[in-house]
């Protein structure tokens, strides 16, 4: 085994000097913006100095190089110290640090991927480690490369359950290329963190989760150099560096005191504090240069991913879209090694198990930890290393909504697939029924929302999602439904399908998933009465094909009925209302679930909650009566 060589005294002094430069620049930046978290930066100064100028291997001029070690600042409020580190590395101009938090600066209050050295946005605490897990898993198992992943967390955020989901994941998968750093500076935002400086309890918790753990003095650069070196020698375990630090370290009459969180240093105290820090810098012009990475990671393959063959379904054949998802994903996996799948112990219900059986080496079981699963998927997708698809019951994505929201801020290209939507799942009851997921995903600014209604459109949705920037959500259904489209049918984002029409249509009915099939059944009943309706399949709820809907509405005397297996708020009906809202003379009647449902058989529930074929028929008859 390799033996540790202590850095020489000049290097150690250089690291101490860099730590104080980071403090100085963090204070200057937060004073210039008159906002920010200088004390949170000061506690992390030695940690950042040792990480960036002794431990991590990266190209300072090329922060997003695929071979570089990765760094995630989970305690995103300490952004100024991260920006200061990249200024010290030479990538950010030191003068630009004074533009912190200004409207025309990318040096925002918390880091975002507008900056090349930031892979994921942080600031909503407790999420960085999950993303780091995804990066580390990708490095070890997909890229099979030597880059390592470092994630700095605050002690306050360790109250978040998502941190411990990530701790369990990393230890289960033996991510020995992952190092978490806990900056235990004792103080939270409004009061002390629960454990304060009880370092032994931190150690026991981390070891209890299966991590190799070192408790260190977070302000001793020599001790930190050794701990990070030791972490590189450990096999089959992730490492946690539990660093005892002090908030506001180095700032007289501020260090380790309450009520300094998120406050810039008062103007009448700045000069004295900066002069004091400056006086401790012994070699002001010494530049420490990081070690370059191993060139053992291929550049990302950005070529389009296409299904290797068209859908193999026949018109009228019965197939649940959730089952078609597994088949489609396995086909896509055959087309590209970049495609990976994740699931939260629902793989035999979402049918991601089909992919697992075909490509076990590209499947990640995340167990019942949906927050962490989404974070891991985001991490896997960073730097375009993979095209990740994460699936579970659509209802359970609601507990990961903050992770999904942050994925949009992270500019992540991650695909989320939710099965078991609506009352049509049947007997399992309301806890399993996604009835708010469309509203949830429609509210995400970068999100494309697919709602395929048969197996063919499902396959095309998966193919399109793999090539679409931003977050994609695919809503799949549990019941088996008839195939509506031929294998050659073309599908595009924001382009609806008119699946039933005539020259004498009186009403436009828009359904999706199970309710499209109910609308078609209603059309057959009404046709026997001499009443024709136009039936539209939107395919994507966002973007919605407003042009096709408006054309149909004008042809049917302005009468639209929407029918959805979803609550009334925020779903298909509201999307349609938004699309036609400025067009005079259009009346939209919305059929949707309007109360918390109960268990029952799927058809009973469609009837009970007013979204079955007979309810559509009655709604159409009512429009004729009017």
C-alpha positions in Angstrom: 0.0 0.0 0.0 1.2 3.5 -0.8 2.6 5.5 2.1 1.6 9.1 2.9 4.0 11.9 2.2 3.3 15.0 4.2 3.4 18.2 2.0 6.4 20.4 2.5 6.1 23.4 4.8 6.0 25.9 1.8 3.0 24.0 0.4 1.2 23.8 3.8 1.8 27.6 4.3 0.5 28.2 0.7 -2.7 26.3 1.5 -3.1 28.4 4.7 -2.6 31.5 2.6 -5.1 30.4 0.0 -7.7 29.8 2.7 -7.3 33.3 3.9 -7.4 34.7 0.4 -10.7 32.8 0.0 -12.0 34.4 3.2 -10.9 37.9 2.0 -12.6 37.5 -1.4 -15.8 36.0 0.1 -16.0 39.0 2.4 -15.3 41.5 -0.3 -17.9 39.9 -2.6 -20.7 39.8 0.0 -19.9 43.4 1.0 -20.1 44.5 -2.6 -23.6 42.9 -3.0 -24.6 43.8 0.6 -25.9 40.3 0.9 -24.7 36.7 1.2 -23.2 34.4 3.7 -19.6 35.3 4.5 -19.4 33.4 7.8 -20.5 30.2 6.1 -17.7 30.7 3.6 -15.1 31.3 6.3 -15.8 28.0 8.1 -15.1 26.2 4.8 -12.0 28.1 3.7 -9.3 25.5 4.6 -11.5 22.7 3.3 -11.8 24.5 -0.1 -8.1 25.4 -0.2 -7.0 21.8 0.4 -9.6 20.3 -2.0 -8.9 22.7 -4.9 -5.2 23.1 -4.5 -4.0 19.8 -3.1 -6.5 17.0 -3.5 -8.7 17.4 -6.6 -7.4 16.8 -10.2 -8.8 19.0 -12.8 -8.0 21.4 -15.6 -8.5 25.0 -14.3 -9.1 26.4 -17.8 -11.7 23.7 -18.7 -13.9 23.2 -15.6 -16.4 20.9 -17.4 -13.8 18.6 -18.9 -15.1 15.0 -18.7 -11.9 13.8 -17.0 -12.0 16.3 -14.2 -12.8 15.4 -10.6 -16.3 16.7 -9.7 -17.2 19.0 -6.9 -20.7 19.7 -5.6 -21.3 22.5 -3.1 -24.4 21.2 -1.4 -24.3 24.0 1.1 -25.0 26.4 -1.8 -25.2 29.5 0.3 -21.4 29.4 0.6 -21.2 30.1 -3.1 -18.8 33.1 -2.7 -16.1 30.8 -1.4 -16.6 28.5 -4.5 -16.3 31.5 -6.8 -13.2 32.7 -4.9 -11.6 29.2 -5.3 -12.2 29.4 -9.1 -10.7 32.9 -9.1 -7.7 31.5 -7.3 -7.5 28.8 -9.9 -7.5 31.4 -12.6 -10.9 30.7 -14.3 -12.9 33.5 -12.8 -11.5 37.1 -12.8 -11.0 38.3 -9.3 -12.6 41.6 -10.2 -15.7 39.8 -11.3 -16.2 38.5 -7.7 -17.5 42.0 -6.9 -20.4 41.4 -9.2 -21.8 38.7 -6.9 -25.6 38.6 -7.0 -25.9 41.4 -9.6 -28.6 41.1 -12.3 -26.1 40.8 -15.1 -23.7 38.4 -13.4 -23.8 34.6 -13.5 -22.2 34.6 -10.0 -25.6 34.2 -8.4 -26.5 33.9 -4.7 -26.4 30.1 -5.0 -24.4 28.2 -7.7 -26.2 27.2 -11.0 -24.8 25.5 -14.2 -24.8 28.8 -15.9 -21.2 28.5 -14.6 -19.1 25.9 -16.3 -17.7 24.7 -12.9 -21.2 23.9 -11.5 -22.8 20.6 -12.5 -26.0 20.9 -10.4 -27.8 23.9 -8.9 -27.7 23.9 -5.1 -29.3 26.0 -2.4 -32.3 23.9 -1.5 -30.4 22.0 1.1 -29.9 18.2 1.4 -29.8 17.5 -2.3 -26.1 17.8 -3.3 -25.0 14.4 -2.0 -27.7 12.5 -4.0 -26.5 14.2 -7.2 -22.9 13.4 -6.3 -23.9 9.8 -5.8 -25.2 9.8 -9.4 -21.9 11.3 -10.7 -19.9 8.8 -8.7 -22.0 5.8 -9.8 -21.6 7.0 -13.4 -17.8 7.3 -13.0 -17.4 3.9 -11.4 -19.8 1.8 -13.4 -20.6 3.5 -16.7 -17.5 5.6 -17.5 -15.2 3.2 -15.6 -12.9 6.2 -15.2 -10.7 7.5 -12.4 -12.3 10.8 -11.7 -13.5 11.3 -8.2 -16.5 13.1 -6.7 -16.4 15.5 -3.7 -19.5 16.9 -2.1 -19.4 19.6 0.7 -22.4 19.7 3.0 -23.3 21.9 5.9 -24.1 20.3 9.3 -27.6 22.0 9.3 -28.6 20.2 6.1 -27.9 16.9 7.6 -31.3 17.1 9.3 -32.8 16.5 5.8 -33.8 12.9 5.2 -32.6 13.0 1.6 -29.0 13.2 2.9 -29.4 9.8 4.6 -31.1 8.3 1.6 -28.0 9.3 -0.3 -25.7 7.9 2.5 -27.5 4.6 2.3 -27.2 4.5 -1.5 -23.5 5.3 -1.7 -22.6 2.7 0.9 -24.8 0.0 -0.7 -23.1 0.5 -4.1 -19.6 0.8 -2.5 -18.9 4.2 -4.1 -15.3 4.4 -3.1 -14.8 7.3 -5.6 -17.1 9.5 -3.5 -16.1 11.8 -0.6 -18.6 13.7 1.4 -17.3 16.6 3.5 -19.4 17.7 6.5 -18.6 21.3 7.4 -19.7 21.0 11.0 -19.5 24.7 12.0 -22.2 24.2 14.7 -24.5 27.1 13.9 -27.6 26.9 11.6 -29.6 29.8 10.3 -31.6 30.7 13.4 -29.9 28.6 16.1 -27.4 25.9 16.6 -27.6 22.7 14.6 -29.0 19.8 16.7 -25.7 18.0 17.3 -23.6 21.2 17.6 -20.0 19.9 17.9 -20.9 16.4 19.0 -18.3 14.9 16.6 -18.6 11.4 18.0 -22.3 11.2 17.2 -21.6 12.4 13.6 -18.9 9.7 13.3 -21.2 6.9 14.6 -24.0 7.9 12.3 -21.8 8.0 9.2 -20.1 4.7 10.2 -23.6 3.2 10.9 -24.5 4.0 7.3 -21.4 2.1 6.1 -19.1 5.0 5.4 -15.4 5.1 6.0 -15.3 8.2 8.3 -12.6 10.6 9.5 -13.2 13.2 12.2 -10.8 16.1 11.6 -10.0 19.7 12.6 -11.5 21.5 9.6 -9.0 24.3 9.9 -5.8 22.2 10.0 -4.6 22.0 6.4 -2.0 19.3 7.2 -4.7 17.1 8.8 -7.0 17.7 5.9 -4.3 16.8 3.3 -3.8 13.5 5.1 -7.5 12.7 5.4 -8.2 13.3 1.7 -5.2 11.2 0.8 -6.4 8.4 3.0 -9.8 8.5 1.4 -8.2 7.8 -2.0 -6.7 4.6 -0.6 -10.0 3.1 0.7 -11.7 0.5 -1.5 -15.4 -0.5 -1.5 -16.6 2.3 0.8 -17.4 5.9 0.3 -15.6 8.3 2.7 -17.0 11.0 4.9 -14.7 13.7 6.2 -16.4 15.1 9.3 -14.7 18.4 9.8 -15.1 20.4 13.0 -15.1 24.1 12.0 -16.2 27.4 13.3 -18.6 29.7 11.6 -16.9 33.0 10.8 -13.5 31.4 11.4 -10.8 34.1 11.5 -13.2 37.0 12.1 -12.7 38.6 15.5 -15.8 39.0 17.6 -17.8 37.1 14.9 -16.3 33.7 14.9 -18.6 31.0 16.5 -21.2 33.6 17.5 -25.0 33.5 16.9 -26.9 35.8 14.5 -24.3 36.2 11.8 -25.9 33.8 9.2 -26.6 35.4 5.9 -25.3 38.8 6.9 -22.4 40.8 5.2 -19.8 42.2 7.5 -20.8 45.8 8.7 -18.9 48.5 6.8 -17.3 49.9 9.9 -15.7 46.5 10.7 -14.6 45.4 7.2 -11.2 47.1 6.9 -9.9 45.8 10.3 -11.0 42.3 9.6 -9.5 42.3 6.1 -6.3 43.8 7.3 -6.1 41.1 10.0 -6.6 38.3 7.5 -4.1 39.9 5.0 -1.5 40.0 7.7 -1.6 36.3 8.1 -0.7 35.7 4.5 3.0 34.9 4.4 3.6 34.3 0.7 1.0 36.5 -1.0 2.1 35.7 -4.6 2.7 31.9 -4.4 0.4 30.1 -6.8 -0.6 26.5 -6.1 -1.5 24.5 -9.2 -3.9 21.6 -9.1 -2.8 18.2 -10.4 -4.2 17.5 -13.9 -6.6 14.6 -14.3 -6.0 11.2 -16.0 -7.2 11.3 -19.6 -9.3 8.2 -19.3 -12.8 9.4 -20.0 -14.3 9.6 -23.5 -15.9 12.8 -24.6 -19.7 12.7 -24.4 -21.6 11.2 -27.4 -24.3 13.7 -28.3 -25.6 11.9 -31.4 -29.4 11.4 -31.7 -30.8 8.1 -30.2 -33.4 6.4 -32.4 -35.4 3.2 -31.8 -33.6 0.5 -33.8 -36.9 -0.7 -35.3 -40.4 0.7 -35.4 -43.1 -0.4 -32.8 -44.2 -4.0 -33.3 -47.8 -3.6 -32.3 -50.9 -4.2 -34.4 -54.0 -2.0 -34.6 -56.5 -3.1 -32.0 -54.0 -5.1 -30.0 -54.3 -4.6 -26.2 -51.3 -3.3 -24.3 -50.8 -1.2 -21.2 -48.6 1.8 -21.8 -46.7 1.0 -18.6 -45.7 -2.3 -20.1 -44.9 -0.8 -23.5 -42.5 1.6 -21.6 -40.3 -1.3 -20.5 -40.2 -2.7 -24.1 -39.5 0.8 -25.5 -36.7 1.5 -23.0 -35.0 -1.9 -23.7 -35.1 -1.1 -27.4 -33.6 2.3 -26.8 -30.9 0.7 -24.7 -30.1 -1.6 -27.6 -29.6 1.5 -29.8 -27.3 3.4 -27.3 -25.1 2.5 -24.4 -25.7 6.0 -23.0 -29.3 5.0 -22.0 -29.6 4.0 -18.3 -32.6 3.2 -16.1 -33.4 3.8 -12.5 -36.3 2.7 -10.4 -37.5 2.9 -6.8 -38.4 -0.8 -6.2 -41.4 -0.6 -8.5 -39.7 -2.1 -11.6 -42.1 -5.0 -11.9 -45.0 -2.5 -12.0 -43.4 0.3 -14.1 -41.9 -2.5 -16.3 -38.4 -0.9 -16.1 -37.6 -4.5 -15.2 -37.7 -5.3 -19.0 -34.7 -3.0 -19.3 -33.0 -4.4 -16.3 -33.2 -7.9 -17.7 -31.7 -6.8 -21.0 -29.0 -4.5 -19.6 -28.4 -5.2 -15.9 -25.1 -3.3 -16.0 -27.0 -0.1 -16.9 -29.8 -0.4 -14.4 -29.7 1.3 -10.9 -32.1 0.1 -8.2 -32.7 3.0 -5.9 -35.1 1.3 -3.6 -37.9 3.2 -1.9 -36.2 6.6 -1.8 -37.7 8.7 -4.5 -36.0 11.9 -3.6 -32.6 10.3 -3.8 -33.6 8.5 -7.0 -34.3 11.8 -8.8 -31.1 13.3 -7.5 -29.1 10.3 -8.6 -30.7 10.5 -12.1 -29.7 14.1 -12.3 -26.2 13.3 -11.3 -26.0 10.5 -13.9 -27.1 12.9 -16.6 -24.5 15.6 -15.7 -22.0 16.5 -18.4 -24.1 14.4 -20.9 -22.5 11.2 -19.6 -25.8 9.3 -19.8 -29.4 9.6 -20.9 -31.2 8.6 -17.7 -34.8 7.4 -17.3 -36.1 7.1 -13.7 -39.5 5.5 -13.0 -41.9 4.9 -10.2 -45.6 5.4 -9.5 -46.4 8.9 -10.7 -47.9 9.8 -7.3 -44.6 9.2 -5.6 -42.7 11.8 -7.6 -44.6 14.3 -5.5 -42.3 13.6 -2.6 -39.4 14.5 -4.8 -40.9 17.7 -6.2 -38.2 19.9 -4.7 -35.6 17.7 -6.4 -37.5 18.1 -9.7 -37.8 21.8 -9.2 -34.0 22.0 -8.6 -33.4 19.8 -11.7 -34.9 22.6 -13.8 -32.6 25.2 -12.2 -29.8 22.7 -12.9 -30.6 22.7 -16.6 -30.8 18.9 -16.3 -31.8 16.6 -19.1 -33.5 13.9 -17.0 -36.5 11.7 -18.0 -39.1 10.8 -15.3 -41.7 8.1 -16.0 -44.7 7.8 -13.8 -47.1 4.8 -13.9 -50.3 4.1 -12.1 -52.0 7.4 -12.9 -55.6 8.3 -12.0 -58.5 6.3 -10.7 -58.2 3.8 -13.5 -55.6 1.9 -11.5 -58.5 0.5 -9.6 -58.5 -1.3 -6.2 -55.2 0.1 -4.8 -57.0 3.3 -3.8 -56.2 7.0 -3.6 -52.8 6.8 -2.0 -51.5 5.1 -5.2 -53.5 7.2 -7.7 -51.5 10.1 -9.3 -54.2 12.8 -9.7 -52.0 15.9 -9.4 -49.0 14.9 -11.4 -49.9 16.8 -14.6 -50.3 20.0 -12.6 -47.1 19.4 -10.8 -45.0 18.8 -14.0 -46.7 21.5 -16.1 -45.5 24.0 -13.5 -41.8 23.1 -14.1 -40.4 25.6 -16.6 -38.1 23.3 -18.6 -40.5 20.3 -18.5 -42.0 18.5 -21.5 -45.1 16.5 -20.4 -45.9 13.4 -22.5 -49.2 11.5 -22.1 -49.3 8.7 -24.6 -52.5 6.9 -25.2 -51.3 3.7 -26.7 -48.2 1.5 -27.0 -47.1 3.0 -30.3 -47.2 6.6 -29.1 -45.5 5.5 -25.9 -42.6 4.1 -27.8 -42.3 7.4 -29.7 -42.6 9.4 -26.5 -39.6 7.5 -25.0 -37.6 8.1 -28.2 -38.4 11.8 -28.2 -37.7 12.2 -24.5 -34.2 10.7 -25.0 -33.4 13.5 -27.4 -35.3 16.4 -25.8 -33.5 19.1 -23.7 -34.8 19.7 -20.2 -36.9 17.5 -17.9 -39.3 15.1 -19.6 -42.2 13.4 -17.8 -44.0 10.5 -19.4 -47.3 9.5 -17.8 -48.1 5.8 -18.3 -51.4 3.9 -17.5 -52.1 0.6 -15.8 -55.1 -0.7 -17.8 -54.5 -2.5 -21.1 -55.9 -0.4 -24.0 -56.2 -0.9 -27.7 -53.4 0.2 -30.0 -54.6 3.2 -32.0 -51.7 4.0 -34.3 -49.8 2.1 -37.0 -46.1 1.5 -36.4 -45.3 4.1 -39.1 -47.2 6.9 -37.4 -45.0 10.0 -36.8 -45.1 11.8 -33.5 -43.7 15.3 -32.6 -43.6 17.4 -29.5 -46.6 19.7 -29.4 -48.4 18.0 -32.2 -51.8 16.5 -31.4 -53.6 13.7 -33.3 -57.1 14.0 -34.5 -58.2 10.4 -34.1 -61.9 10.7 -35.1 -63.5 13.3 -37.3 -66.1 14.0 -39.9 -67.6 16.9 -41.8 -70.6 17.0 -39.4 -68.8 17.0 -36.0 -70.7 19.0 -33.5 -68.4 18.9 -30.5 -64.6 18.5 -29.9 -63.7 16.0 -27.2 -60.1 15.9 -25.9 -58.9 13.0 -23.9 -55.6 11.4 -23.0 -54.5 8.0 -21.9 -57.5 6.0 -20.6 -59.9 8.9 -21.3 -59.1 9.0 -25.0 -60.3 5.4 -25.2 -63.4 6.4 -23.3 -63.9 9.3 -25.7 -63.7 6.9 -28.7 -66.3 4.6 -27.0 -68.5 7.6 -26.5 -68.1 8.6 -30.2 -69.3 5.2 -31.2 -72.4 5.5 -29.0 -73.2 9.0 -30.3 -72.7 8.0 -33.9 -75.5 5.6 -33.6 -77.7 8.5 -32.5 -76.6 10.5 -35.5 -74.3 12.8 -33.4 -70.7 13.0 -34.6 -67.9 14.3 -32.4 -64.3 15.1 -33.2 -61.8 13.3 -30.9 -58.3 14.6 -30.2 -55.3 13.0 -28.6 -53.0 15.8 -27.4 -49.9 13.4 -27.1 -48.0 16.1 -25.2 -49.9 18.1 -22.5 -46.9 20.6 -22.5 -46.3 21.9 -25.1 -50.0 21.6 -26.1 -51.0 21.8 -29.7 -53.2 24.9 -29.5 -53.5 25.3 -33.3 -55.1 21.9 -33.8 -57.4 22.4 -30.8 -58.5 25.8 -32.1 -59.1 24.5 -35.6 -61.2 21.7 -34.2 -63.1 24.1 -31.9 -64.0 26.4 -34.8 -65.2 23.4 -36.8 -67.4 22.3 -34.0 -69.2 25.6 -33.2 -66.8 26.5 -30.3 -67.7 23.5 -28.2 -64.9 21.6 -26.4 -65.2 18.9 -23.8 -62.0 17.8 -22.0 -62.0 14.5 -20.0 -59.1 13.5 -17.8 -58.1 10.9 -15.2 -56.7 13.7 -13.0 -58.0 16.3 -10.6 -59.6 19.4 -12.2 -56.9 21.7 -11.0 -53.8 22.1 -13.3 -54.4 19.2 -15.7 -55.5 18.7 -19.3 -58.6 20.8 -19.0 -56.8 23.8 -17.6 -54.1 23.4 -20.3 -56.8 23.5 -23.0 -58.5 26.5 -21.3 -55.2 28.3 -21.3 -54.7 27.5 -25.0 -58.1 28.8 -26.1 -58.6 31.6 -23.5 -58.1 34.5 -25.9 -60.4 33.0 -28.6 -64.0 34.4 -28.5 -66.9 32.0 -28.6 -65.3 28.9 -27.3 -66.8 27.1 -24.4 -64.8 24.4 -22.6 -66.7 21.8 -20.5 -64.3 19.9 -18.2 -64.8 16.4 -16.9 -62.3 15.5 -14.3 -62.0 13.8 -10.8 -63.4 16.4 -8.3 -63.0 14.6 -5.0 -60.6 12.2 -3.2 -61.5 8.8 -4.7 -61.8 5.4 -3.2 -61.0 1.8 -4.0 -63.0 0.0 -6.7 -62.8 -1.6 -10.1 -61.3 0.6 -12.8 -64.6 0.9 -14.8 -66.6 1.5 -11.6 -64.3 4.3 -10.7 -64.3 5.9 -14.1 -68.1 5.9 -13.9 -68.3 7.1 -10.2 -66.0 10.1 -10.8 -67.6 11.2 -14.0 -65.0 10.5 -16.7 -66.3 7.3 -18.4 -67.8 7.0 -21.9 -71.3 7.4 -20.6 -70.5 10.7 -18.9 -68.9 12.0 -22.1 -72.0 10.9 -24.0 -74.2 12.8 -21.5 -72.0 15.9 -21.7 -72.2 15.9 -25.5 -76.0 15.4 -25.3 -76.2 18.4 -22.9 -74.3 20.6 -25.4 -76.9 19.6 -28.1 -79.7 20.3 -25.7 -78.2 23.8 -25.1 
